[in-house]
Amino acid sequence: MSAGEPRIGLVGVGDWGRHILRDLRDLGTRVEAVARSDASIARASKGGAASIVGSVSDLSIDCDGYVVASPTTSHLDAVEALLPRGKPIFVEKPLSQDIGRIRHLPAEASRLVFTMHKWRYHPGICELARIASEEEFGPLLGLRTFRMGWENHHKDVNSIWTLLPHDMSIALHVLGEVPSILSAMPDPTISGPHGVIVRASTSSGTPVVIEVSAGKPNKHRSVVLACRDAACELDDANYGRIVIRPRGTLQSGDFEERLVADDMPLHAELKAFLRHLAGGPPPYSSLADETAIVAAIQESIDLAFG
């Protein structure tokens, strides 16, 4: 990595990219941004980008690494353009909706390309992973997740591609693998590929059920780890706690609130990427991880919608 402040090329300064720019600047990096629209250029300028260019090819070859936060359908265009530079590339989830194109990336992509799954850095998800691995409340009975909201906020891909990657990455982090898809059905509350209920299983037989939808008027996010002796839930009512309810309790107040840090996971994953650029371990998630996640999502869509 270059002496002094790290130099990062950021591709895309949209509604999410501006948060990435903010955290990269907070972490002490010099950011060179690719921004095309007037709104993106304004966000890049306001966010403190050291320079703003109009295309990936115009980014400096002296950057220590690159972060790609453009629309999903353009992720691989940026990756393929940047790979010859031989620098690590951190790409917002999902890497692509095109599993065939992912599988045909050059060999060097396996060591240079990583996907940003912020939930793998969330303290609550990390605590659920610890509970699962140590069997604190006995053997696992299953994992159940909900990611429900209203309407699709992305124009280039359907809601399943924006929602399901989160929960597949959570399953990977908590259970140690991307589960195999057993069945999938459309969410009956919304037409088209904007909601799906997935039934899956790990290699050891732990069942996983994931429900995502853009057809629920009120947003709801929840991750439930079911164990023999208790059920543990992290939800959007308070991401700074895990609610643990022992089996056999009947009263509404018979539960434990286990507090977890409320650190922002985006900041944590970008910090991990910068550590990697300085010689540290690679960040989550590897190209192999992401290939498995994208394949599972595509299989779910195929089973649900034919």
Secondary structure as UniProt FT lines:
FT   STRAND          7..11
FT   TURN            15..16
FT   HELIX           17..26
FT   TURN            27..28
FT   STRAND          30..34
FT   HELIX           38..46
FT   TURN            47..48
FT   STRAND          51..53
FT   HELIX           56..58
FT   TURN            61..62
FT   STRAND          65..68
FT   HELIX           72..74
FT   HELIX           75..82
FT   HELIX           83..85
FT   STRAND          89..92
FT   HELIX           99..103
FT   TURN            107..108
FT   HELIX           109..112
FT   STRAND          113..116
FT   HELIX           118..121
FT   HELIX           123..134
FT   TURN            135..137
FT   STRAND          140..150
FT   HELIX           159..175
FT   STRAND          180..186
FT   TURN            188..189
FT   STRAND          195..201
FT   TURN            203..204
FT   STRAND          207..213
FT   STRAND          215..227
FT   STRAND          230..235
FT   TURN            236..237
FT   TURN            239..240
FT   STRAND          241..246
FT   TURN            247..248
FT   TURN            252..253
FT   STRAND          256..259
FT   HELIX           265..277
FT   TURN            278..279
FT   HELIX           287..305
//
